[in-house]
Amino acid sequence: MKFLPWLEAAIALVFIPMAAAQSPAFAVASIRLSGQEVKFEKDGSVQATPGTLQLRDVTLAHCMRWAYHVQDAQVAGPDALRDQRYDILAKADGPASEEQMRLMLRQLLADRFKIVFHRETREMRAYALTSADGGKKLHPSAPGTVPSRQNTAKSTVEKAASMPEFAEFMGDVLETPVVDQTNLKGRYDFVLDFTSYLPTLNRPTQLDDFLAILPSALKGELGLKLERQSKIPIEVLVIDHVEKPSEN
C-alpha cells in the first residue's frame, strides 16, 4: 500500500526507533579463541562496566547463561556449546547498564554465531536456596556498587549480588539447577569463606570436597541453606543451530 509522503515519514519516525530499541547491539565487538585460563574460574569470567562487556575464556553455553539469566543445566544442545572457549570484548556506543548489555549479547550471539534456539520445559532435580534458622548474615550493598565476583582457592567474594544471581552461580557450581526461595530483595556484599570448614588447610581439589562442606559454610557464613527438591519443571534453552563465529 502506498502512503502519502508525510505519512510515510511519520511511520518511519515511529517504527524505526522502536525496532532498534527491541534489538540493541554493541557498536564494536571482538571475538577470539581463548588465550589463557582464568584462575579459579572453571567457566571463565564476565566483567561488565557501563558500556563495556569483557568475557574471558568462556564457552558459548556460558555466554547464553549470562545473556539470558539461566544456569548451565538450562542450556542444552550440540557439543559446540562447550568444546571451544572464547575471549570476547564488546563496547556500546555509550554508557549501558548490565541488563542492556545482556540484550546486546543476545544480538551478538545471533549475529556472529548464528545461534537459533527454542524454549521447552523439562523435569529436573533441583535445589532451593532458602534462609537458614538464625537469619541471614548478608550486608546490603551501598548504592552504586558495581556487581562483581572474585573467586579464590578457598572463597567467593561477592559485591552487589542479588539472591537470584547467587542462585545461578550456585547452580553452575553444583551442576544442578538452584531456585532462589530466600525472599531476600536487593543486592548484598558477602564472602563465602570455606577456610574454617576445611579438614586441613589444603585447597579442595574436587567438587565433592566443596559439596561436603558447602551446607556448613552457607549456614555459618551467610545464614543460607540448600534444600534438595524432587523433580520440578525447569525451562531449558535448546540450541537448534550454531556456527563458528564470523570474522571480526
N, C-alpha and C positions, 0 to 999 in steps of 0.2 A: 504494500500500500504506500502511495506517495503522499507525504505530508507537505504542508506549506513550509517554506524555508525557516520562518521564525519559530514554527512548532518543532521542526527537526532540531534546531539549535537548543530549544528548551529541553527536549528529551535528552539530548546529549549531555547537557549540564547536570541533569538529574541522575541519569543512569550510569554514566561512565565513572564518576567518583564512587558510586555505590559498588560497582563491580570491582574497582580497585580495592575498596575497603574490605571486601569479602575475601580477597586473596592477597594479603600483604606479602611483600617479597623483600629480601635483602638487596641492597644496591650492588654489592660485590660479594663473592664467595669463592674460597679456595678449598679444594678437596684433594688430599694427597694420601698415599699409603702411609700408615703409621711409621714413624721413625724410631720411636722409643716407648717402652712401657712406662706407665705412671706408677710410681712406688706406692704400695699398699692399696692399690685400686685394681681389683680383678677385671673390672669392666671399663677402665679408663676414667676420664674426668670431664666435667662440664663446668665452664666458667661463663657466667652471664653478667655483663656490666651494661649500663644503659646504652643500647645501640650496637653492642658488640657481643658475639657469641663465639666461644672457642671450645671445641671438643677435641680431646686428645686421646688417641689410642682407643677409639670407640668402634663398636660394631654397628651395623645397620639396625640390629634389634635394639641396641641402646639408644640410638637416635629416635627410633619410633617410640620407645618408652618415654623419653624426655618430651618429645613433641606432643604426645597425646595423653600425658599424665597416666600411664599404665605401668604395670610391673612386668618383669621378664616372662613370667608364666602366661601373660596375656598377649604375647606376640608369638604367633605361630606361622610357619611357612618353610621355604627351602633353606638349604644349608648356607646359601649366600648371605643370609641374615647374620650369621655368626662366624663364618670361616675367614673373614677378612676384616682388618682393622684400619681405621682412617684417622687422619688429623684434619679437622675442618675449622676454618676461620671465616666467619661471615660478619658483614657490617651493614647496618641500615643507613639510610640517608641522614638520619639524625637520631637523637635520643629515642629509645624504645624500651618499653617495660619488658620484664621477663615473659609475661603472658603474650605480648605482641610478638616476641621473638619465637615463642613456641609455634605460633601460627605461621611465621615466616619459615621456620624449619620444615613444617609440613609441606609448604610450597616448594622449598628447595629439594626435598626428597622426591617429590613428584616430578619436578623438572629435570633433575640431574640423574636420578636413579630410576626414573620411570616407575616408581612404586604404585601399584594398584592393590587395594585390599577391600575386604568386606568384613562386617562385624557379625559374630554369632555368639550365642550363649552356650557355655559348656559347664557341666557339673564338675567341680573340683574340690579337693580338700583344701582347707584354708585355716588361717589363724585369725583371731580377733585381738586387736590391740586395745586393752582396757586399762582403767585406773586400778591400781592395787590398793589394798587396805592401808590406811595411813595417809593417803592423798598424794598428789603429785609433788615432785621436787624439781620443778622447772622454773626458770626465770623469764618473765616476759621480755621480749626484745625491745630495745629503745627504738622509738620512731625513726625510720630512715635506714635502719640497719640492713645492709646488703646480705641476702641469703647466701650461705656458703657451708661447705662441709669439708673437713680435713681429717683424713684417716691416718693413724699412726700404727705402730706394731701392736699396741695394746689399748687403743682408744679410738673413739669417734667424737670429733668436736663439731657441734652444730651451731650455726648462727642464723637467727631469724627463720627457724624451721617450723612449719605447720605440722600438726599431727598426721594429716593425710600424706604429706610428703615424707615424714619419717616412716609411716607405714609402708610406703612404696619402697623406701630404702631397705627396710627390714625384709620385705617380700623378696627382694633381689638377693639378699644375703642368705635367706632360708631356702631360696629356690621354690617357694610356696607362696601363694597369694596371702597377703595380710590386709585385713579390713579394719579401718580405724573406727573404733567404737568408744573412744575416750570421752566424746562430747566436749573436748577442750578446743576452744576457739582461739584465734590469734596466732602469733608466732613467738617462739621461745629460743633462748640460748641455753645450751646444756652440753655436758660432757659425759659420754658413756665410757667410763674407765674400767677396764677389766682387771687392772693390776692386782687389786686386793682379793680378787676372786680366783686367781690362778693358783694351782697347787705348788708351782715353782715360779721363779722369775723368768723362766724361758718363754719365748714367744710361742703361742699356739701355732701349729703347723698345718692343721687340717680343720675343715669346717666342723667336724664332730667335737673338736676341742672347744670351740666357741659355743656350740649348742649346749654343751654340758653345763656351762657356767652362765649362759645368757639369762635364764629366769632370775637367778640371784642378782645379777648385775643390773637388769632392768628395774627390779623392785628396789634394790638398795640405792642405786644412783639416781633413778628418775621417778620412782613411785609408779611404775607401769608394769603390766604383765601381759603375757600372750596366752590365749586360751585356744586350744585346738577345737576346730569346728568339724562337723560332719560335712559331707559334700554339699556345697551350696552353688547356686548359679553365678557364674563369673563371665563377664563379657570379654571376648577374645578378638583381637585384630588378626585376621587370617590374610596373609600376604599371597595374592594371586599371581603377581608378576613383579620382577625386579631385574634391573640390568646393571652392568658396570657403569660407574659414573661417567657422564660426558666430560669432555675436556674443560679445563678452567678458562 
